Amino acid sequence: MIAALIRKELLDNFLSFRFHVSLVIVIFLMLLSMMVMKQDYEARLATWRENTEAYSQDAREKNSYLMLMFSGVGVDRPPEHLELLYTGVEKNPNRKANIWPFFKPEFTGELNVNPVFPLFPAVDFIFVVSIVMSLLAFVFTYNAVSGEREMGTLKLLMSYSIPRDRVILAKWIGGYVSLVIPFLIGTVICSLVILVSLKLHFNAQDWGAFALATFASLLFIGVMYSTGLFVSIICRTSATSISVLLLIWVIFVLVIPNAAPFLIDQTRPIPSVSEVMSRIKYKSGGTINKVIDETITSFGEAIGVDLKEVDFRGEEGAAEERAPQPQQQPARQPETTTTAAARQQPPDTQLPEGMDASIINQIAGEITDDDLREIQIVGCESFIDGKLKEKTGMSLDQAKSLYPD
């Protein structure tokens, strides 16, 4: 008996106008979505390959690893294969970054932006399932029981010796199968397009993820169909049933997904990007300093120079080499205390009151990530000159005169 009831539900749905309309709408939307996202995916993939080759060629043209270190290495994140079907959380992904020593890489650009996405919501498979299929589930179920109650056929059906739960089960099976047939047909067609396309290379992991997403979509459709059937059972008329289902659809499909981030932010505010970056920098400061020390040591060993003995602050050694040296040094007279003090701190380069000369030696330990970028742009000597003027009010030449030896 239950098989006959299932067959009845299938025939009623297959011969109905709403089934044919659903078949056309679902298949058309799935194919249109795939064609648009396929074009966007191929453009992203082509741009990624071009940029990768350009970055590699630029790196090969560098004469030394030192030049490569200061110029950085460009990288692009390749597009995911499943972006062909699902937009996911990357509505406008930033995929371009530059790798520098001692810096945390940050994505700063985007390879390709589809002009359709900023104007309209991304019509991917998630959109088809969450919006279209959920609404069709309510369209298929709003009069499944209440409609028969209005026409009087429900009393005739209940006169047969069959339990009510089996009647409801037969209606659920027949209606659910009728509803998912358009979705499964569209999924199979899109899978065939992926298989025959030469530019799309899905591996086993991609197919597994696609199958899992399809299974989750079928579960979601089943939940929405069960909700619609339940409302149709408890409502006396079809008009009441469709009104209640429309309210449920608006709340659970439109209101809750869009209002949830706002409500969460009100109860527990989400920290800003600058605050999160400050926390990361604070917690990773010790690790970064350790990595910097190890990198400097390894780089010095590679070039055969002890970088710790190199004076980057004032280049006094270079100044001494440029200064003319007398042929014979006269015998030095014993220095008095006054002479020694004047020699350490000449009158024309007096330090500001309350400042110790050791601050000049501390500037090198306060260099930040932004300072390293500035050093690369303006040069080490110009950077030190600016830092001295900022902290002590004196220029680099005045600081050099404090240490003539």
Summary of the structure (lengths in Angstrom):
residues: 405
radius of gyration: 36.7
end to end distance: 107.8
largest distance: 129.7
contacts: 1033
relative contact order: 0.08
helix: 70%
strand: 2%
